[in-house]
Amino acid sequence: MSLYHEQILRLIATSMSSLGRNAMFYLAAAVSDFYVPWESMALHKIQSGSGPLDMSLAQVPKMLLVLRKEWAPSAFCISFKFLSICEAMASDIIGEKLFEI
């Protein structure tokens, strides 16, 4: 999430905050963990015949806590965290809380 996207999320969240428990956010972590910074984006179509493509992604700042605590604290929020089978088994074995309701 670029600074632009962070600002859009904040604008939407603070606008929806007045809806209280009637507001809902549905966030997919897999597509929002990394982004291509504006300065790294191609201005035109990337040519497939120009050789291998190297891409550098920036990590998205963690915004879920800010969304839940400051921007829209009463909103219903759904987000996802991908766990590999090994991570899921390990967390089940050590008794980690996988779901929060």
C-alpha positions as CSV (number, residue, x, y, z in Angstrom):
1,M,0.0,0.0,0.0
2,S,1.6,3.2,-1.1
3,L,1.2,6.4,0.8
4,Y,-1.6,7.3,-1.7
5,H,-3.5,4.1,-0.9
6,E,-2.9,4.5,2.8
7,Q,-4.4,8.0,2.6
8,I,-7.4,6.6,0.6
9,L,-8.0,3.9,3.3
10,R,-7.7,6.5,6.0
11,L,-10.2,8.8,4.2
12,I,-12.7,6.0,3.7
13,A,-12.3,4.6,7.3
14,T,-12.7,8.0,9.0
15,S,-15.7,8.8,6.7
16,M,-17.3,5.4,7.6
17,S,-16.5,5.7,11.3
18,S,-19.7,7.6,11.8
19,L,-21.6,4.4,10.7
20,G,-20.2,2.7,13.8
21,R,-21.1,-1.0,13.9
22,N,-22.8,-0.7,10.5
23,A,-19.5,-0.1,8.7
24,M,-17.6,-3.1,7.4
25,F,-14.1,-3.5,6.0
26,Y,-13.0,-6.6,4.1
27,L,-9.3,-6.7,3.6
28,A,-7.2,-9.2,1.7
29,A,-3.7,-9.4,3.1
30,A,-2.2,-11.4,0.3
31,V,-2.6,-8.6,-2.2
32,S,-1.8,-5.8,0.2
33,D,1.5,-7.0,1.8
34,F,3.7,-5.5,-0.9
35,Y,3.3,-2.8,-3.6
36,V,5.2,-1.3,-6.5
37,P,6.2,2.3,-5.6
38,W,5.1,5.0,-8.0
39,E,8.7,5.9,-8.9
40,S,9.4,2.3,-9.9
41,M,6.3,1.9,-12.2
42,A,6.8,1.7,-15.9
43,L,5.3,4.7,-17.8
44,H,4.5,2.5,-20.8
45,K,3.8,-1.1,-21.6
46,I,6.6,-3.4,-20.5
47,Q,8.0,-5.1,-23.6
48,S,8.1,-8.9,-23.3
49,G,11.0,-9.2,-25.8
50,S,13.3,-7.1,-23.7
51,G,14.5,-9.9,-21.5
52,P,13.8,-11.0,-17.9
53,L,11.8,-8.7,-15.7
54,D,13.2,-7.7,-12.4
55,M,10.7,-6.1,-10.0
56,S,11.4,-4.6,-6.6
57,L,8.4,-4.4,-4.2
58,A,8.1,-2.2,-1.1
59,Q,6.5,-3.6,2.0
60,V,3.2,-2.1,3.0
61,P,3.0,-0.4,6.4
62,K,0.8,-2.4,8.9
63,M,-2.4,-0.5,8.9
64,L,-4.9,-2.9,10.5
65,L,-4.2,-1.8,14.1
66,V,-4.6,1.9,13.2
67,L,-7.8,1.1,11.3
68,R,-9.3,-0.8,14.2
69,K,-8.1,1.5,17.0
70,E,-8.2,5.0,15.6
71,W,-9.9,5.4,12.2
72,A,-13.0,3.2,12.6
73,P,-12.9,1.5,16.0
74,S,-16.6,0.3,15.9
75,A,-16.5,-1.0,12.4
76,F,-16.8,-4.7,11.6
77,C,-13.4,-5.8,10.1
78,I,-12.6,-8.9,8.2
79,S,-9.0,-9.6,7.3
80,F,-7.0,-12.6,6.3
81,K,-3.6,-14.0,7.1
82,F,-2.2,-16.8,5.0
83,L,-0.5,-19.6,6.9
84,S,1.3,-22.4,5.4
85,I,0.3,-25.9,6.5
86,C,3.4,-26.1,8.7
87,E,2.6,-22.8,10.3
88,A,-1.0,-23.8,10.9
89,M,0.0,-27.1,12.4
90,A,2.7,-25.5,14.6
91,S,0.3,-22.8,15.9
92,D,-2.3,-25.5,16.6
93,I,0.3,-27.6,18.5
94,I,1.4,-24.7,20.7
95,G,-2.1,-23.5,21.2
96,E,-1.9,-20.1,19.4
97,K,-5.2,-18.4,18.8
98,L,-5.8,-18.5,15.0
99,F,-9.2,-16.8,15.0
100,E,-10.5,-13.9,16.9
101,I,-14.2,-13.1,17.1
